[in-house]
């Protein structure tokens, strides 16, 4: 069950008042600044004015060497090969570097790996291929920091290498002419969180000696690569993305304009969030479903006609990607429905035959979002299981996978995302070991959180709040879109929108507002007129026939009488019980339902012909007869007794009554026996 812990930023109202006075801004905006940890006037003014100081590119270790070697290659007329990556960061970095070098008169070729056939990064065969073209200098973008053996081989073939990367070094640095990476221990760059395209941009700035010139030409590429790679929009990234979005909205690169047209967003102004959902996925689709070179060609296109042709191909790839995602997700969901115990694990490990590797990471992220558990998806082909995983903040998936490193063929990544491969026969062992590791290092597993800035009263929601929020743009990782709490709201009406969404009318203190909950129709949401609810919301701008209004988007909802920590504790205790972890006598007593609890639940299901709706609603309607910590156990006992079937949808659940031919002995179910034997 996906139940997120709601948190609120720590506000210092005295500091906010000072910021409002000194910066001559309204109190609402000052509170938002305070919620982001901005407490001094200078920082507030810099953020609001967009005056983030650019980093000196020569603060990067080896930048001098990189500039000298590339300039020498240009002067000599050498052939320079640019080697990128198949994702949006690697594609934009490749386009940036190729475009710059061509403009400087260099002989340039480029190469990107094929995700399915070749996988990530530089391989020996690629080094040979590049050397055979006659290239004498290889420049990597968004990769190379871990290619120690491959770069040593390049040196043997007489191929010099300049590495530009943003990934963490793993052990020794490659013996390249230059290794430009902000995560080098000896790198004096103060800002470290560049995307790969950001590091390539800093190299171009060092080459040209004019950052403003480079910004005017390449900021759009930097923006999309930075957003797609979910880099924090703080420090210099904030300035780069802001400038890039402005360039995109001026329509200066045919490729981005064509992509927006294919996405049905040609007439809309691109923001950080819209670019992530419209432009970046289509660029990524080239590498996921076909050849990433098509995305490079799109962004190198000089005419609208050429760009539109490539954009259409990428749109087709994106549709194919969505179809494969849907197919795999359906298979995963069916498996979870028939094996509900899998979702009680601390780390969910799922496997399937010949799942398309280009989308398994996306599915892992969806499982994480849907069920609130770290998830690893493995695709088995020819006896080898390869896959990707995603995790929640507070649990390092990389460390967890590394603890099983002796049984893996390869692995890599970071705290929240990782990739790995192993022999398929070892998947079950891996599942046991990674969950044992999780239990040992993290007895109290973290749960996903929904962070809010502060609470709002409905009377405070006006268009002027949107204008204030606009001054925080671009919003994204590290500088999230403002979210607010609307508490103790009375439900006045719930209506369906397009059959799959819900429009809510809510009131408090005589003030009514409308809000929309996407992805949940009224029957799933399960609200009734008169219910008192708390909501987590964002505010969006709605323009219709020249009139601007505020759209309230519901991100999460719970009943006003829900005790957050009780629900979280109940879910964790139930999961431990299902997984067979040792429980104390007190814990067994807390999680073990009595007969009357099962009877209350069963009668409720009989009266309503089952249940199909939000978990939150189910907890609410049985709260008078079943303690919170016993709801899930009661459901599990009825399932094991073949009285109901359970389809757990994360935020919602479907409980279906089964035909009954005789009396079921609830006490003989595995769950109840385990609780009593313990």
Buried (B, 14 or more C-beta within 10 A) or exposed (E): BBBBBBEBBEBBEEBBBBBBEBBEBEBBBBBBBBBBEBBEBEBBBBBBEEEBEBBBBBBBBBBEBBBEBBEEBBEEEBBBBBBBBBBBBBBBBBBBBBBBBEEBEBBBBBBBBEBBEBBBBBBBEBBEEBBEEEBBBBBBBBBBBBBBEBBBBBBEBEBBBBBBBBBBBEEEBBEBBBBBBBBBEEBEBEBBBBBBBBBBBBBBBBBBEEBEEBBEBBBBBBBBBBBBBBBBBBBBBBBBBBBBBBBBBEEBBBBBBBBBBBBEBEEEEBBBBBBBEBBBBBBBBBBBBBBBBBBBBBBBBEEBEBBBBBBBBBBBBBEBBBEBBEEBBEBBBEEBBEEBEBBBBBBBBBBBEEBBBBBBBBBBBBBBBBBBBBBBBBBBEEEEBBBBBBBBEBBBBBBBBBBBEEEBEEBBBEBBBBBBBBBBEBBEEBBEBBBBBBBEEBEEBBBBEEBBBBEBEBEEBEEEBBBBBEBBBBBBBBBBBBBBBBBEBBBBBBEEEEEEBBBBBBBBEEEEBBBBBEEBBBEBBBBEEEBBBBBBBBBBBEEEEEEEEBBBBBBBBBBEEBEBEEBBBBBBBBBBBBBEBEBEEEBBEBBBBEEEBBBBBBEBBEEEEBBBBBBBBBBBBBBEBBBBBBBBBBBBBBBBBEBBBBBBBBBBBBBEBBEEEEEBEBEEBEBBEBBEEB
